[in-house]
Amino acid sequence: MIAALIRHAEISKDRNVLVLLLLLGSYLGMLVAAVLGMFWVFTAALAGSYFSDIYLHKHEPDLVKFLGKLKWGLSIRVMVRELAVLVVLRGVTGVGGEEFIVVFLGFVAVHALRLAYTFLCMFIKRRRALPVRVRNLDLSKLSMPEPPPERAFKSYERKLLYLDTGVIIGALVTEYTAVVGFSVLGVALSVTIAVVGMLMLLPTVSACRKVPSHERTFKILNEQVAKYQPEVVLYFSYAAGARDSAYQVNMWLDTLARLGRRPLIVLREVTTLRFLAYTPLPVVCIPKADDLSLLELPDARVILYPANAGKNVHMLRIAEAKHVFIGHGDSDKLASSNRVSKVYDEIWTAGEAGEDRYQRLRGTIPSSAVVRVGRPQLHAVETVGPRPPEHMTTIMYAPTWEGWTADPYHTSLVLMGVKIIRMLLNQADPVRIIYKPHPLTGKRSAEATRAHRKIVEMLEADNARRDKLAGTNAGKSLARGDKKLSELEARMGKLKAWTVVGVYGVWDKDRAALAKPPKEGWDALQSEWHDTFWRSRGGDRHQVVTGQLPSLYSCYNESDLMISDISSVVSDFVQSEKPYAVSNPSGMDPELFKQLNPAASAAYILGPACDELLQCVDAADMAGGDRLADHRAILKRYLLGDGDSMVRFNDAVNALFAQGITEFPSGEIAEPILANPFTRGRTVMHDETMPIRVIRQQPHSMQQYF
C-alpha cells in the first residue's frame, strides 16, 4: 500500500511523500505507544497525525482521496485516533475507569452531534442546490434564501471530523494529571462548538423550507434566455468533466464574443463552469439530460461543438438547428479527423489541411460537409519581428500529453523532454526557456509525471543560479511583480465571480450585479497582468507555465522558437511565422515523418538523440540561419487559410443560420406525415426517405417534443 501511495504522490514534491510517511507512521506509533503506555511518544504521534492530516488536505487533495479509496480515509483515521485514546485510558497506565467513561461518552456525544450537524448541512445543500447554474443571467426572481454563515458551513465535513479534538486534549491532560475535570471540560468544549454551529445554521434551515420549485426555476431561466434570444449555441461536455478540459471551451470565448450573432454557452459539467475563463456572454450549465430538455432555444439555428463527447447526443436531437463540429485545435492527430464527426451537419476546419485530413476516412464524410473558416483565435498571435539588442533568445517547449493509448511516441516528454532541457541549459550562449506542458500531462503516465517534475527542478535550479549572479535587484523586482500580479488576479477573480450565480451551495447577495457585470475591462486587466508578469520576470528567467495565465498566445509572442510534438499548438504557432521544431521520438525517417504530418513540413525535425537542436537554436537567434522561413509562409496558408479568419468564421455562421431559417422557420417543426398519434407532441425518429410535412405552430418550448 505504501508503494502505491508513493507512486500516486509523484504528482507533487518529495516533501509531500515524507508527510505521507509521517501520516502512516504516526497512526502506527499511536497504537503501539498506547498499548505500551508510552505517554509522551503517544502525544508526539498524535500531534504528527494532526499535522500530516491538515497538510495533506491542503497540498495533496488528490492523495487524500486516494487514501479514501484504500479505506483509510479521514473518518477511519479519526476512529483509530479515538480508539488509541481509549486504550491509553483503559488502565494500561494506571488511570481508573471514571475517566474512561467520561471520555467514552464524550466520543459518543461528538458522533451524535456530527450526525445532526451533517443532516442540517445536507438539508441546506439540497434545498439551495439549483438544477441549473448560470453566468450573466439574472435569476434574482427565484428569491433564494441567503447562504448560511461561512464559518459554520464551509468545509463542514472536514471540520466535524476534528470536533473530537477537545475531548482528546482533555483526556490526555487527565491522563497526565489524574484530574477527571479536564476530561469533562474537553467534552463540554466539543459539545458547545457543535451546538453553537447548529444554532448558526437554524435560520438558514428555516428559510430553506420554501425554495423555488424545479418548474419555477426553469420558467424564470427560460424567461431570461428568451429576453436574450440566443441565435448560436456553443455546447460543451467532457467525459470526465475535469478542470483540465476547460481550455477546450475557453479558447472559443473571445471568438464568440466578437460574433455577429447572439451566442449562448451551454455546459454540462459544473467543474467546467468553475474553471471557465471570464466571458461577458450568458452561460448556462445543466448537468442532467432531463433538465437540458427543459431549456427553450426557439431562435437557435446553429449549435457549435468544441469536443466529441457522449453527452453531445442530448443536444444533437434538436432538429431545428444545424450542428457543427468546430473542435479545439487543428492538428495531424487522428482525433482531428474522427469518424464520429459524421453525425454533425458540418465540420469546420482552419484551412485546406483540415479538409485533407478528413480524406483519411475514405468518403465517410463528404467534402461538402467540411468548411474552411480559419482560426479566429489567432488574432492575438504576433508575427515575427525585430527584437531589442538585449533580448535573450527564448525557446518554448510545449510537449503534448501521453494520450489515451499506449503509444510511447505520442509525447516527447518521456523519451526526450529532460534531454532537450538539459541541452538547452548547456548552450554556450544562454537561452531563456518557457516550459508549457499540456494541461493533461501526467494523467495516465507516471513516467511523464517524473519527466515533468525533473524539468521543473532543472529550471528552478538554473533560475536560482541566475538570480544569485544577478544579485538582490532581481529578487526585489520579482517580489514587486508578484504583489502587483496578486492585486490584478484579485480584481479579475472578483470580476469573474460577480457574473456567477447558482453554483452549488452559493448564492451572490448582490443580485443586481448578476445581469450587468462591472464595466471594468477584462481585456485591459489581462493585458496589464501579462505586461507585469513578463516585465517582472526579466528577460533571462525560465518560466514554467501550467495554469491559464500567462496565456498560450502570450507565450508564443515571447518566444523565438517553439519545440513541440504533433499537436494543435504546432499549427497555431505557424501563425507567428517563427521557426519551430517538431519532435520525432520514434526516429522515423524525417521525410516520411513530414509526409505523414503535414504541419511538420516546414519544421526542424528533432530526432531521439536531439542532434538537430543546435541548428534549431541557430534558427531562433535571427542571424540568418533560418532556412525554412519561406516554407513556413506557404504552410501557413495551407494550415490556416487566407484572409481574416474572424470574417470567415462569422460568414460561415451566417450562412448556416440562414439555411436553418429556410428549412425550419421560427415556430415550425418537422414531423412525418404518417406520425403515430401516440407519438404526437414528441420528437419522432424517422427514416430519411419518409415524407416530411411542416406544421405551423406558435413559438414553442423544446420540452413539449421530448
C-alpha positions in Angstrom: 0.0 0.0 0.0 2.8 2.4 0.9 4.4 1.8 -2.6 1.1 2.6 -4.3 0.7 5.7 -2.3 4.2 6.9 -3.1 3.7 6.3 -6.8 0.5 8.3 -6.6 2.3 11.1 -4.7 4.7 11.6 -7.6 2.4 14.3 -8.9 3.8 16.6 -6.3 7.0 17.2 -4.4 9.3 14.9 -2.4 8.4 16.6 0.9 4.8 15.6 0.5 5.9 11.9 0.2 7.6 12.4 3.6 4.5 13.9 5.1 2.6 10.8 3.8 5.0 8.5 5.5 4.7 10.7 8.7 0.9 10.2 8.4 1.1 6.5 8.2 3.8 6.2 10.8 2.0 8.5 13.3 -1.1 6.3 13.5 1.0 3.1 13.9 3.0 4.9 16.6 -0.1 6.0 18.4 -1.4 2.4 18.7 2.0 1.0 19.7 2.5 3.8 22.3 -1.0 3.4 23.7 -0.5 -0.4 24.3 2.9 0.1 25.8 1.9 3.0 27.9 4.4 5.4 26.4 2.5 8.7 27.1 4.9 11.2 25.6 5.5 9.0 22.5 1.7 8.8 22.1 1.4 12.5 22.4 4.1 13.2 19.8 2.5 10.7 17.4 -0.9 12.3 17.9 0.5 15.7 17.1 2.1 14.2 14.0 -1.2 12.8 12.8 -2.9 16.1 13.1 -0.1 18.0 11.3 0.1 15.5 8.4 -3.7 15.3 8.0 -4.1 19.1 7.7 -1.0 19.4 5.5 -2.1 16.8 3.0 -5.6 18.1 2.8 -4.2 21.5 1.8 -1.4 20.4 -0.5 -2.4 16.9 -1.8 -6.2 16.7 -2.0 -5.9 14.0 -4.7 -3.7 11.9 -2.5 -6.2 12.2 0.4 -9.0 11.0 -2.0 -6.7 8.1 -2.9 -6.4 7.2 0.8 -10.1 7.1 1.0 -10.3 4.6 -1.9 -7.9 2.4 0.1 -10.3 2.5 3.0 -8.0 4.8 5.0 -10.0 8.0 4.7 -10.1 10.7 7.4 -13.2 9.2 9.1 -11.4 5.9 9.6 -8.3 7.7 10.8 -10.4 9.7 13.3 -11.9 6.4 14.7 -8.4 4.9 15.0 -7.2 8.0 16.9 -10.2 7.9 19.3 -9.6 4.1 19.8 -6.0 4.8 20.7 -7.0 7.4 23.2 -9.4 4.9 24.8 -6.6 2.3 25.0 -4.5 4.9 26.8 -7.3 5.5 29.4 -8.3 1.8 29.8 -6.0 1.4 32.7 -2.8 0.4 31.0 -1.0 3.4 32.6 -2.8 3.3 35.9 -5.8 5.5 35.3 -9.1 4.4 36.8 -12.4 3.7 35.0 -14.2 7.0 35.7 -12.0 8.9 33.3 -12.6 6.3 30.7 -16.4 6.5 31.0 -16.3 10.3 30.7 -14.2 10.2 27.5 -16.1 7.4 26.0 -19.4 9.2 26.5 -17.8 12.3 25.1 -16.9 10.5 21.9 -20.4 9.1 21.7 -21.9 12.7 22.1 -19.5 14.0 19.4 -20.5 11.4 16.9 -24.2 12.0 17.6 -23.7 15.8 17.1 -21.7 15.1 13.9 -24.7 13.2 12.6 -27.2 16.0 13.4 -24.9 18.7 12.1 -24.3 16.9 8.8 -28.0 16.4 8.4 -28.6 20.1 8.7 -25.9 21.0 6.2 -27.1 18.4 3.7 -30.6 19.7 4.0 -29.3 23.3 3.3 -27.3 22.0 0.3 -30.1 20.1 -1.2 -32.6 22.8 -0.8 -30.3 25.6 -2.1 -28.9 23.5 -5.0 -30.3 24.7 -8.3 -30.7 22.3 -11.2 -29.0 24.9 -13.3 -26.0 27.2 -12.9 -25.6 30.4 -14.9 -23.4 33.3 -15.6 -24.6 36.7 -16.8 -28.2 35.9 -16.5 -30.4 37.4 -13.8 -32.2 34.7 -11.7 -33.0 37.0 -8.8 -36.7 36.4 -9.2 -36.1 32.9 -7.7 -35.8 34.6 -4.3 -33.3 32.1 -3.0 -32.6 32.1 0.8 -29.4 33.8 1.9 -26.4 31.5 2.3 -25.5 30.1 5.7 -22.7 31.7 7.7 -19.5 30.6 6.1 -17.8 29.9 9.4 -20.5 27.3 10.2 -20.9 25.8 6.7 -17.8 26.0 4.7 -15.8 22.7 4.6 -18.0 21.4 7.4 -17.3 17.7 6.6 -13.6 18.1 7.4 -14.2 20.4 10.4 -16.6 18.0 12.0 -14.0 15.2 11.9 -11.8 17.4 14.1 -14.6 18.0 16.5 -13.3 15.5 19.0 -10.1 17.4 19.5 -11.4 19.0 22.7 -12.3 15.5 24.1 -8.8 14.1 23.2 -6.9 17.0 24.7 -9.0 16.8 27.9 -8.3 13.1 28.1 -4.6 13.5 27.7 -4.5 16.2 30.4 -6.5 13.9 32.7 -4.1 11.1 32.0 -1.2 13.3 32.9 -2.7 15.0 36.0 -5.3 12.3 37.1 -7.9 15.1 37.3 -11.1 14.0 35.7 -12.4 17.5 35.4 -10.2 18.2 32.4 -11.9 15.4 30.5 -15.3 16.9 31.5 -14.1 20.3 30.3 -12.9 18.9 27.0 -16.2 17.2 26.3 -18.1 20.3 27.2 -15.9 22.3 24.8 -16.5 20.0 21.8 -20.3 19.8 22.5 -20.5 23.6 22.8 -18.8 24.2 19.5 -21.1 21.8 17.7 -24.3 23.2 19.3 -23.3 26.8 18.5 -22.6 25.9 14.9 -26.0 24.2 14.6 -27.7 27.3 16.1 -26.0 29.4 13.5 -27.4 27.2 10.8 -31.0 27.1 12.0 -32.1 30.5 10.4 -31.0 29.2 7.0 -32.7 25.8 7.6 -35.9 27.6 8.4 -35.6 29.8 5.2 -34.8 26.8 3.1 -38.2 25.2 3.8 -39.5 27.4 1.0 -37.4 27.4 -2.2 -38.4 27.7 -5.8 -39.7 24.5 -7.4 -38.0 22.8 -10.3 -40.6 24.1 -12.7 -40.4 27.7 -11.5 -36.6 27.6 -11.8 -36.7 26.7 -15.5 -39.6 29.1 -16.1 -37.6 32.0 -14.9 -34.5 30.7 -16.7 -36.3 30.5 -20.0 -37.8 34.0 -19.5 -34.2 35.3 -19.2 -33.0 33.3 -22.1 -36.0 34.5 -24.2 -35.1 38.1 -23.5 -31.6 37.5 -24.8 -32.9 35.4 -27.8 -29.7 33.4 -28.5 -29.2 32.5 -32.1 -26.0 30.5 -31.8 -25.2 28.0 -29.1 -21.7 26.7 -28.0 -22.3 23.3 -26.4 -19.6 21.7 -24.4 -19.3 18.5 -22.5 -16.3 16.5 -21.5 -16.4 12.8 -20.3 -14.5 13.4 -17.1 -15.7 17.0 -16.5 -12.2 17.7 -15.3 -10.8 21.2 -14.7 -8.0 20.4 -17.3 -10.6 20.2 -20.1 -11.9 23.7 -19.6 -9.2 25.0 -22.1 -11.2 23.3 -24.9 -14.1 25.8 -24.5 -12.0 28.7 -23.1 -10.2 29.1 -26.5 -13.6 29.9 -28.1 -14.9 32.5 -25.7 -13.2 35.5 -27.3 -14.3 34.4 -30.8 -17.9 34.1 -29.7 -17.8 37.5 -28.0 -16.9 39.0 -31.4 -19.5 37.1 -33.3 -22.1 39.0 -35.3 -25.0 37.0 -33.7 -26.1 36.4 -30.1 -24.3 33.4 -28.7 -25.2 31.3 -25.6 -22.8 28.9 -23.9 -24.3 25.6 -22.7 -22.1 23.4 -20.4 -22.9 20.1 -18.9 -20.3 19.7 -16.1 -20.2 22.0 -13.1 -16.4 21.6 -12.9 -16.1 23.1 -16.3 -18.1 26.1 -15.2 -15.9 26.6 -12.2 -12.8 26.8 -14.4 -14.4 28.6 -17.3 -12.5 31.8 -18.1 -14.2 35.2 -17.9 -16.8 36.0 -20.6 -19.5 38.6 -20.9 -21.7 36.1 -22.7 -24.5 34.3 -20.9 -23.6 30.8 -19.7 -25.9 28.0 -18.7 -24.7 24.8 -17.0 -27.2 22.0 -16.8 -25.8 18.7 -15.6 -28.8 16.4 -16.1 -30.1 15.4 -19.5 -33.7 15.6 -18.5 -33.2 19.2 -17.3 -31.5 20.1 -20.6 -34.7 19.3 -22.4 -36.4 22.0 -20.4 -34.1 24.7 -21.8 -36.0 26.6 -24.5 -34.0 27.6 -27.6 -36.6 28.5 -30.2 -34.4 31.0 -32.1 -31.1 29.0 -32.0 -30.3 27.8 -35.5 -26.6 27.0 -35.2 -25.0 24.8 -32.4 -21.2 24.5 -32.2 -19.4 21.6 -30.6 -15.7 22.0 -29.5 -15.3 18.4 -28.5 -16.7 14.9 -29.4 -18.3 13.7 -26.2 -21.1 11.2 -25.4 -23.4 13.9 -24.0 -23.4 15.7 -27.3 -26.4 13.4 -28.3 -28.5 15.3 -25.8 -28.2 18.4 -27.9 -27.9 16.8 -31.3 -31.5 15.7 -31.1 -32.7 19.3 -31.7 -33.8 19.0 -35.3 -34.5 22.8 -35.9 -30.8 23.6 -35.6 -27.7 23.0 -37.7 -25.0 21.2 -35.8 -21.3 22.0 -36.4 -18.1 20.4 -35.0 -15.5 23.1 -34.6 -13.0 21.1 -32.4 -10.5 22.6 -30.0 -7.5 22.8 -32.3 -6.3 21.6 -35.8 -3.5 19.0 -35.7 -2.3 15.9 -37.5 -3.5 13.7 -34.7 -6.2 11.1 -35.6 -8.6 12.9 -33.3 -8.7 15.8 -35.8 -10.3 13.5 -38.3 -12.6 11.4 -36.2 -15.3 9.2 -37.9 -17.7 10.3 -35.1 -17.8 13.7 -36.7 -20.2 12.3 -39.3 -23.1 13.0 -37.0 -22.7 16.8 -37.5 -24.2 18.7 -40.4 -20.9 20.5 -41.0 -17.3 20.3 -39.8 -15.3 23.5 -39.7 -11.6 23.4 -40.1 -9.0 26.1 -40.2 -7.6 25.6 -43.7 -7.1 23.2 -46.6 -5.1 20.9 -44.3 -8.1 20.2 -42.1 -10.1 19.3 -45.1 -7.4 16.9 -46.4 -7.3 15.2 -43.0 -10.9 14.1 -43.4 -10.0 12.4 -46.7 -8.4 9.7 -44.4 -11.9 8.5 -43.8 -12.3 7.4 -47.4 -15.6 9.1 -48.3 -17.2 8.6 -44.9 -17.6 12.4 -44.6 -18.4 14.2 -47.9 -16.2 17.1 -48.8 -19.2 19.4 -49.0 -19.7 19.0 -45.2 -16.2 20.4 -44.5 -15.9 24.2 -44.4 -12.8 26.2 -44.0 -13.2 29.1 -41.5 -9.7 29.8 -40.4 -8.6 30.2 -36.8 -10.1 33.4 -35.4 -8.4 32.9 -32.0 -5.0 33.6 -33.6 -5.5 37.4 -33.9 -3.6 37.6 -30.6 -0.5 35.9 -32.0 2.1 38.4 -33.2 4.1 37.7 -36.3 7.9 37.6 -36.3 9.6 40.9 -35.9 12.7 42.6 -34.7 13.9 42.1 -31.1 15.7 44.6 -28.9 19.5 44.1 -28.7 19.4 43.0 -25.0 16.8 40.3 -25.8 17.9 36.8 -24.9 16.9 34.0 -27.3 13.7 32.5 -25.9 12.7 28.9 -26.6 9.3 27.5 -25.8 9.0 23.8 -25.0 5.3 22.7 -25.3 5.0 18.9 -25.3 1.6 17.3 -25.7 0.4 14.8 -23.1 0.7 11.0 -23.2 -2.7 10.4 -24.9 -5.4 7.8 -24.3 -3.4 5.0 -25.9 -0.2 3.2 -25.0 1.7 4.8 -27.9 5.2 5.6 -26.4 5.8 8.2 -29.1 2.7 10.3 -28.6 4.7 12.8 -26.5 8.3 13.7 -26.5 8.2 14.4 -22.7 9.1 10.9 -21.6 11.8 10.0 -24.1 13.3 13.4 -25.0 12.0 16.1 -22.6 14.7 16.0 -20.0 17.4 15.7 -22.7 16.0 18.7 -24.6 16.0 20.9 -21.5 19.5 19.8 -20.4 21.0 20.5 -23.8 19.3 24.0 -23.9 20.7 24.8 -20.5 24.2 23.8 -21.5 24.3 26.0 -24.6 27.4 28.2 -24.9 25.2 31.2 -25.4 22.5 31.2 -22.7 18.9 31.0 -23.7 15.6 31.5 -21.8 13.2 28.6 -21.7 9.4 28.7 -21.4 8.1 25.3 -20.4 4.4 24.8 -21.0 3.2 21.2 -20.8 -0.2 20.1 -21.9 -2.9 20.5 -19.2 -3.4 16.7 -19.1 0.2 15.8 -18.6 0.7 13.0 -16.1 -2.9 11.9 -16.1 -2.1 8.5 -17.4 1.7 8.0 -17.2 3.9 8.0 -14.1 6.9 8.4 -16.5 5.5 11.6 -17.9 5.0 12.9 -14.3 8.6 12.1 -13.4 9.9 13.8 -16.5 7.8 16.8 -15.8 9.0 17.1 -12.3 12.6 16.7 -13.3 12.3 19.5 -15.9 10.7 21.8 -13.3 13.5 21.1 -10.9 16.2 21.8 -13.5 14.6 25.1 -14.5 14.2 26.2 -10.9 17.8 25.3 -10.1 19.0 27.3 -13.1 16.8 30.3 -12.1 18.3 30.2 -8.6 21.8 30.3 -10.1 20.9 33.2 -12.4 19.2 35.1 -9.6 22.3 34.7 -7.5 24.5 36.1 -10.2 22.1 39.0 -10.7 22.1 40.0 -7.0 19.3 41.3 -4.9 17.7 43.5 -7.5 16.3 40.6 -9.4 14.6 39.3 -6.2 13.1 42.6 -5.4 11.7 43.1 -8.9 10.2 39.6 -8.7 8.6 40.3 -5.3 7.2 43.6 -6.5 5.8 41.9 -9.6 4.2 39.1 -7.6 2.5 41.6 -5.4 1.1 43.5 -8.4 0.1 40.2 -10.0 -1.8 39.2 -6.9 -3.7 42.5 -6.9 -4.6 42.1 -10.6 -5.7 38.5 -10.0 -7.9 39.5 -7.2 -9.6 42.1 -9.4 -10.0 39.6 -12.2 -11.4 37.0 -9.7 -13.9 39.5 -8.4 -15.0 40.5 -11.9 -15.5 36.8 -12.8 -17.2 35.9 -9.5 -19.8 38.7 -10.0 -21.0 37.1 -13.1 -21.7 33.7 -11.4 -25.0 32.6 -9.8 -26.4 29.3 -8.8 -23.2 27.4 -8.1 -23.8 24.5 -5.7 -24.4 25.9 -2.2 -23.5 29.5 -3.2 -25.7 32.5 -4.0 -24.5 36.0 -4.7 -26.0 38.6 -2.4 -25.6 41.4 -4.8 -28.2 40.1 -7.2 -28.4 43.4 -9.1 -24.9 42.8 -10.4 -25.8 39.4 -11.9 -27.4 40.8 -15.0 -24.9 43.6 -15.6 -21.4 42.7 -14.5 -19.0 45.6 -13.6 -17.7 47.6 -16.5 -14.0 47.2 -15.6 -12.5 45.9 -18.8 -11.4 42.3 -18.7 -9.1 42.7 -21.7 -7.4 45.7 -20.0 -6.8 43.7 -16.9 -5.5 40.7 -18.9 -3.1 43.0 -20.8 -1.9 44.7 -17.6 -1.3 41.3 -16.0 0.7 40.0 -18.9 2.8 43.2 -19.1 3.5 43.0 -15.4 4.3 39.3 -15.5 6.9 39.4 -18.3 8.4 42.7 -17.1 8.9 41.5 -13.5 10.4 38.2 -14.6 13.1 39.9 -16.5 14.5 38.8 -19.8 16.5 35.8 -18.6 14.4 33.8 -16.1 13.0 30.5 -17.2 9.2 30.1 -16.8 7.1 27.1 -16.0 3.5 27.7 -17.2 0.9 25.3 -16.0 -2.2 27.5 -15.4 -4.4 29.7 -17.6 -2.0 32.6 -17.1 0.1 33.6 -18.9 -1.9 32.6 -21.9 -0.6 30.2 -24.6 -0.5 33.0 -27.2 1.3 35.3 -24.9 4.0 32.6 -24.5 4.1 32.4 -28.4 4.7 36.2 -28.5 7.6 35.9 -26.0 9.3 33.0 -27.9 11.7 33.0 -30.8 11.3 29.2 -31.3 8.9 26.5 -30.2 9.7 22.8 -29.7 6.6 20.7 -29.6 5.0 17.4 -30.7 2.3 16.6 -33.2 -0.5 18.7 -31.7 -2.6 21.8 -32.4 -0.1 24.1 -30.8 2.1 23.5 -33.9 -0.5 24.7 -36.3 -1.3 27.7 -34.2 2.4 28.6 -33.8 2.8 28.7 -37.6 0.6 31.9 -37.4 3.7 33.7 -35.9 5.9 32.7 -38.9 8.7 32.0 -36.4 10.8 28.8 -36.6 9.6 25.7 -34.8 10.8 22.2 -34.2 8.7 19.0 -34.0 9.9 16.0 -32.1 10.3 12.7 -33.8 10.8 10.4 -30.8 10.3 7.2 -32.8 13.3 8.0 -35.0 11.2 7.8 -38.2 12.8 8.9 -41.5 12.4 12.7 -41.4 11.0 13.0 -44.9 8.4 10.2 -44.2 7.6 11.9 -40.9 6.8 15.2 -42.8 4.6 13.4 -45.3 2.6 11.8 -42.6 2.3 15.0 -40.6 1.9 18.0 -42.9 2.0 20.5 -40.1 5.7 19.5 -39.6 6.6 20.0 -43.2 8.2 23.4 -42.5 9.6 22.4 -39.1 13.1 21.4 -38.0 12.7 17.7 -37.1 14.2 16.7 -33.8 15.2 13.0 -33.6 15.6 11.0 -30.4 19.2 12.0 -30.0 18.3 15.7 -30.4 21.3 16.2 -32.7 19.4 18.9 -34.6 18.9 21.0 -31.5 21.8 23.3 -32.1 20.6 24.0 -35.7 17.2 24.9 -34.2 18.7 27.4 -31.8 20.7 29.0 -34.6 17.4 29.5 -36.5 15.9 31.2 -33.5 18.5 33.9 -33.0 17.5 35.6 -36.2 21.1 35.7 -37.5 20.2 34.4 -40.9 20.3 30.7 -40.1 16.6 30.1 -40.6 16.4 28.2 -43.9 12.7 27.3 -43.6 11.2 30.8 -43.4 9.8 30.7 -47.0 8.4 27.2 -46.4 6.5 28.4 -43.3 4.8 31.2 -45.3 3.4 28.6 -47.7 2.5 26.2 -44.9 0.7 29.0 -43.0 -1.8 29.4 -45.9 -2.3 25.7 -46.2 -2.9 25.2 -42.5 -4.8 28.4 -41.5 -6.2 29.7 -44.8 -6.1 33.2 -46.2 -8.0 36.4 -45.2 -9.5 37.5 -42.0 -10.4 34.4 -40.0 -13.0 36.2 -37.9 -14.8 37.4 -41.0 -14.7 33.9 -42.5 -16.0 32.3 -39.2 -18.8 34.9 -39.0 -19.8 34.4 -42.6 -19.9 30.6 -42.0 -22.2 31.1 -39.0 -24.5 33.5 -41.0 -24.7 31.1 -44.0 -25.7 28.2 -41.8 -28.1 30.3 -39.8 -29.9 31.4 -43.0 -30.0 27.8 -44.1 -31.6 26.7 -40.8 -34.2 29.5 -41.1 -35.1 28.4 -44.5 -35.6 24.7 -43.5 -37.2 25.4 -40.2 -38.9 28.9 -40.0 -39.4 30.1 -36.5 -42.4 28.4 -34.9 -42.4 25.4 -37.2 -41.4 21.8 -36.6 -40.8 18.8 -38.9 -43.0 15.8 -38.5 -43.5 12.6 -40.6 -46.8 12.6 -42.5 -47.6 9.2 -41.1 -46.8 10.1 -37.5 -48.2 7.8 -34.9 -50.9 9.7 -32.9 -49.3 8.2 -29.7 -46.1 10.0 -30.5 -47.6 13.4 -31.4 -46.1 16.2 -29.3 -42.7 14.5 -29.1 -39.6 14.2 -31.3 -40.2 11.5 -33.9 -37.3 9.4 -35.2 -37.9 8.5 -38.9 -36.2 7.2 -41.9 -34.6 9.7 -44.2 -36.9 8.6 -47.0 -40.1 9.2 -45.1 -42.1 12.1 -46.5 -42.0 15.2 -44.3 -44.5 17.9 -43.9 -44.1 21.2 -42.0 -46.7 22.0 -39.3 -47.0 25.7 -38.4 -47.2 26.3 -34.6 -46.7 29.0 -32.1 -43.2 29.6 -30.7 -42.6 26.6 -28.6 -40.5 25.0 -25.9 -38.4 22.1 -27.0 -39.6 20.3 -23.8 -43.0 19.6 -25.3 -41.4 17.5 -28.1 -39.3 15.2 -25.8 
